[in-house]
Amino acid sequence: MKLICLRHGESVWNAEQRTQGQADIGLSPRGMRQAEAVAARLASVPIGAVLSSDLARAWETALPIAAAHRLTVTPTPALRERHLGAFQGLTFADIMARYPDAWEEVFRGDGRPPGGETRSELSGRVRRFVGELLAAPPAETVVLVGHGGSLRALFAELFGLPPEAAWRFRVDNGALTVFDLYPEGAIANVLNDTCHLDGSDRW
C-alpha cells in the first residue's frame, strides 16, 4: 500500500500562532490556496481512498483532493490532533505565563495539559489506527489528511521509533510525506515535500 500523508493547510489559528489541539478551526485564505495546490499536485495520482481527521482544517484540505478523484472523504477521528485542553486558543507565550508547570511537563515529558491528552495517549490512538489500516487497507493508494502532532506520531510508529522521537519530523502546512508499506516495514519515499506550493505559501 502507498500512503500519502498530508498536513492540513494553514488555519486561521496557525496564522495567529495560537495553539489549536482539537479546537475546530477552519483554513485561512492561504490554507485554502495550499489545499488547492495539493489537489492539483495529486490530480494525476491513482488515489483509491481519502481519509481525514474530522476537524475542519483537515476536512477542508481533504475535500478538493477527493473531488478531483470523484471520491468521498472518510472521517477518521483517530487522525485528530492531540487534545491540548486548556492550552487551546492560547499563544505559547500565554501558555508559559498561565501554566508554567504544566507546560514544562508537556514539553519535557509525557505531561497532560489540563483537560487534555498525553503524548502516550495520542501515540496509542495512532498506533491502533495504523494496525487497523494495515489489517484492512481501503485501497492500494491512500491519502491521509491529519495534523502536525498526529502525523508525527504516525511517522514514529511506522519507523518503529518511541513516541518521544516524533518531534524529529518536520511537518509543514500543506506538505506531503509518502510511504510504501510492506509486511517487513515502511519505506519513506518523500518527506515534508512542499514543492507544489509557491514561495508565499510554502513556509
Order of alpha helices (4+ residues) and beta strands (2+ residues): beta-alpha-alpha-beta-alpha-beta-alpha-alpha-alpha-beta-alpha-beta-beta-alpha
